[in-house]
Amino acid sequence: MESITVVVLDELGNGEGLDKCIESIKKQAYQAVEILVISTNKNANVLDVTNVYLAKNKWSLEELVALTYHQAKGDWVTFMQSKDFILQDDALVKCMQELAVRDVDMGVANLITLDSGQFMFIWHSKSMSGLVTTNNILPYMRVFKSFQNIWGLFLKRTLLEKLVGQDLKDSKQELLYQAVHLATKALIMNSHFYCWVADGKDKWPKFKWQENYHYSNVNQLVTKLKNSNYQEIIPKRIAVAVCIDDNLAKRIVPLIYSIAKNNQNVDIYIVYYYLRTTNLDYLRMINDKLPNVELKFYKISKELHQLIEPIDVSKSNVPVAAYNRVLLPYVLTDLERVIYLDADTVIVDDLKPLWQIKLAGNYIGAVKDILVYANLRFSRYHPMFGAQGDDYFNSGVLLMDLKAMRQENMPIAIINAAVDVATVSTYADQDTLNVYYHNAYKQIDVKYNYGTFFLDYIPKKVSELSIIHYCTGGKPWENLAHSHLYEQTMELIHTYRKYRNEFNGKLALYPHKISVIIKLGEASWKEIARCLESFFIQTYSNLEFILLVNESPSEEITSYFEALQKFYDLKVLKNNLVTAIEQAQGEYLYFFNVTDVLADETSLDKFYQAIHKDKDLVTSDYQGFITKNHESYFSNDWGKVKYLKNIKDFELCEKRLDQLMGLLVSKNLVEEILNY
């Protein structure tokens, strides 16, 4: 059984709470315990404790560490204030068992606080390994109280010896930081041990950034690279990498088309771990349609993918595949550099200026994230980076020096950081990359990664941009009418959809046009936007819109229509249904109520597949809502198509067939009825 010395500090020299503190130590079930009291008060009542050190003056932290090393006899040491105590009698047993089982030389126990008669048990959010490392110590020090002080800290004597003579800046936080860097193995413990009493006098210290703090060693690596004779290679042919899975396979088509439309001679590397054969075949078919770009497919090996599998993604809403970008230096071994792009981006200009940016000894180039600007506006800090988060970057567009990364085995270091910080991360892989490359990346112009909400901070027109990134405020394949910045971001949103619709047209995926006829009545701008948005996101994109108005619409609605006409085939007519039918260019007509929305992005595709099978009319299941209390008043299964074969079927649907709204009808049938 290893012994432990509990060092009790009577820092004020008044012996306040000393009796209760020592009594709680003596009650511990763990037997091999030494109590060392350090006080400036020679009259302090120490309840028969034999190991008492009387200090002449208040001690510095450096002096405390040296004094403890020379006075304590235990294999382990932990520190307590005289006013605090150990709440549970078996606390030391549990703590010492944990430390022994994990074979560590340092541990940090969970904290208990007592404030105004109420106990609060604080739990750490642990990494997969359960260890505190040089990767996660700074995030943990910002997030958890236990990592901002030494109360609840367990140090093995061998580690304590390493701390003797270190410049601790008379800071308990600094002692903890240096202990982690000197430790062989440090544990984030499951056990609760220390009960800190909030007495109004002793304030818990806030985290304070020090100049010697570093999230990783990348600053040293950048300095090393800059001082070397390393030659940065910028090939003539642009290489772009996109990491996808089956969920993103078809989402990236607008991105691929946008690259082809605005660039020449670009290699697009599609990196994946698993893709269904149908998705691979679809992307290969696209490759054949775009002569000025070449899609190259790279499958991540099982051995490489196993490197990222230990990363805990349970706290985030992203799959572990989001970390595939970290593996690019190992996957694209024949490339010196690459532009990495998230799947939710589109290109609106030539990529050559971005490609030719010199990284000047940095390993990546990136754009500051919108969080930086939002935090400044609202006088707040990033939870993991605090005031040091002013250079926090967005990882959706990265200019990467793959050759330099391979030389330093960087993917392994980044993955280790990801494993350690995932449970305290807010933005998953992006937080990890910022931890690793903190203050050590080439900052590039915002036009190369322009998030939609940047309009609220750095207004720019699409003509001023190179890359649009739909990283905030919803994706362009979603109904975004609810977004508070919908009006401002419309041009950005519809640019993505325009690329998608253009390419669908080139592929002739939907050869038959559908004319969507909507009576607007007295609908508000928001109601119209909500309705139309449900059509703009449809996978079936060969659409014409005919909007019927009673009188001249308001200026706000008119401006909205004018903005939409830059992107969609949209007509506004006086409220005359016959005229609308006559002017419709589609082979099929779809009548719709402005207060309704389509259920999902595939609704029209399903209708078309049904009516295209020699049918003249299709209706669908319908769900209605009472908007005042959001209760459903009529509901059937979503997404199913109903074939009307007999009178019973008509009776089932009579509530919907007594009006045109919701019907997809062949134009020939409607014209026959009009001419009857």
C-alpha positions, 0 to 999 in steps of 0.5 A: 500500500502506497502512503500519502501525505495530506499537506494542510495549509494554514495560510492565514495563520489563524487556524480557522477550520483546522480542527474540522479539516484534520478530523476529516483526514483522520476519519479516512478509511485509508490507513497509510496517511500522514498529516503535515500541517504548515502554519505561521501560527505556533499556537495553532491547535493541530490535534496531536498531529506530530508533523507540523512545520512552522513557517516564519513568514507566508510562503511562496508556492516555490517554497511550498513545493520545496518544503513539502518535498523535504518534509513529507514522507508519503509516496504521494502528496495532496494539498488542503486549506485548513478551512476545507475538509474531506466530505466522505470517509472512503474518499482517499480509499477510492482516490488511491485505488484509482491512481494505483489501477491506472499507474499514474504519477498525477491525478486530479479529483472531482471537486465538491463545493459547499456554499450557503449550506448547499453541496455541489458535486462537480464532474469532469467531462473526460476524454476517451483515455481519461487522461489529462495531457499537454493537449487538453490541459489548457481547455480543461483549465478554462472549463473546469474549476478543479483545473484552476487550483491545486485543491484535489491534486494528487502528486507522486513524490517523483513528480513533486521532485521534478517541480522543485526549483521550477518557476511557478510564478507563485501561481497554483494554476501554473503549478498544475500546468507544469505538473501536467507537462512534467508528468509521465501520465496524469489522470482525470479522476472519477472520484470526488475528494476535496470539499471547498468551503465558500466563505466569502473571503477565499475567492476561487482564482480565475484562469489567467493566460501566461506567455509560456502557455501553448496549446501545442508545439506547432509554433516551434515547428513553424519557427523550425520550418521558416529557419530551414531551407524548406522549399514551398512547392506550388504546382501549376495544376490546382488540387482540391480535396473534398471529404464525403460520405453517403450523406454528402455524395450528392450534396457536393454536386453544386460544389463540383459544378461551381469549380468547373464553371469558374476554373480550368484544369482542376483535379478534385480529389473525392476522399471517402472511407465508404460510399455506396456503389450507386453514389460512386457511379453517380459521381463518375457519371458527373466526371464525364460531363465536366471536361475541364475538371477531373474527379479522382477517387481516394478511399481511406484505408482501414488502417488509416481510418482506425486512427480517428475511430477513438475520437469521441464525437458523442458531444457533437453533431458531426460523424467521425468522418469529419476528421478525415481532412486530418488524414489528407497528408497520408491519403494524398501522398503524391501531392505537395499541397491541396485546397481542402473544401467542406461539402457545403461550399461553392466557388464563385471565382477563379481559385488560382489566386488562393492556390498561389498564396505562399504559406511562408513557413506555415502549414495551413492557410485559413480564414478567421471564423465568424465567431471571432467577430460575433464574440467581439460584438457581444463582448464574450469569449470562446469557451476553449480559447478565451481572449486568445480566441481572436485568431480562431479560424474556420476549418471549412476552407484550408490551404494545406502544405501536405509535404511539410505536414508529412515531414512532421507526422502532423496527422498523428499529433492532431488526432491525439489532440482530438482524442484529448479535447473532443469531450470539451469541444463545441465545434468538434474537428474545428476546435481540435485544429484550432487547438493544434494550430493556435496562433500558427497559421497563415491568415487569408482573406475572408473572400476565400471562406465567406460564411453566410452570416458574415453579411452581418459583420463584413458585408460583401457582394457575391461578385467580391467573393471567391468561396461561399461557405454555408456554415451558419444559419442553415444549409441551402438545401433546407427551408431557410425562410425562418432565418433571421438573416434570410433577406440579407443572405438570399443572394448567397443562398440562391447562388448554391441552388442556381448552380445545382439547377444549372447542372441538373439541366445539363444532365437532363435529369428532369426533362419535363417542366412542372409549372407551379401555380400558387394563389397568393391572396392576402399572404404576407411576405414571410408566408410567401417566402416559407412556401416558395422556399419549400420548392426552391430546395426540391431535388426536382429542379425543372420548375416554373413558378406562376404567382397569382396576385389579387392586386399590385403586391406591396413594395417588399413583396415586389422586391422579393420577386425581383430578387428571385427572378435572377435565379428562378423562372418566375412570373407574376400574374393577375389572379386569373387561373385560366390565364395562368394555365394558358401561359404555363410552359410545363408539361405538368401543372402543380396547384398549391396553397401559399400557406402550405409547404412541401414535406421534404426536398423529394416531394415533387420528385415522388409526385413526378415518378408517379405521374410519369407512369401514364397517369394524368393526376396525382394527389398526396397525403396531407398534414395540416396544422392549426397555427395558433396552437400548432396541433395537427387536425388531419394527418396521413403518412408523409411521402406516399403516393395514392393511386385512385383506382375506385370510388372508395379511393375517391371518397377517402380523398374527397377532402382534397379533391374538392379543390385544385390545391395539392394536385399534380396534373398533366397540362393536357388533361387540364386543357381538355377540361377547359375546352370541354 
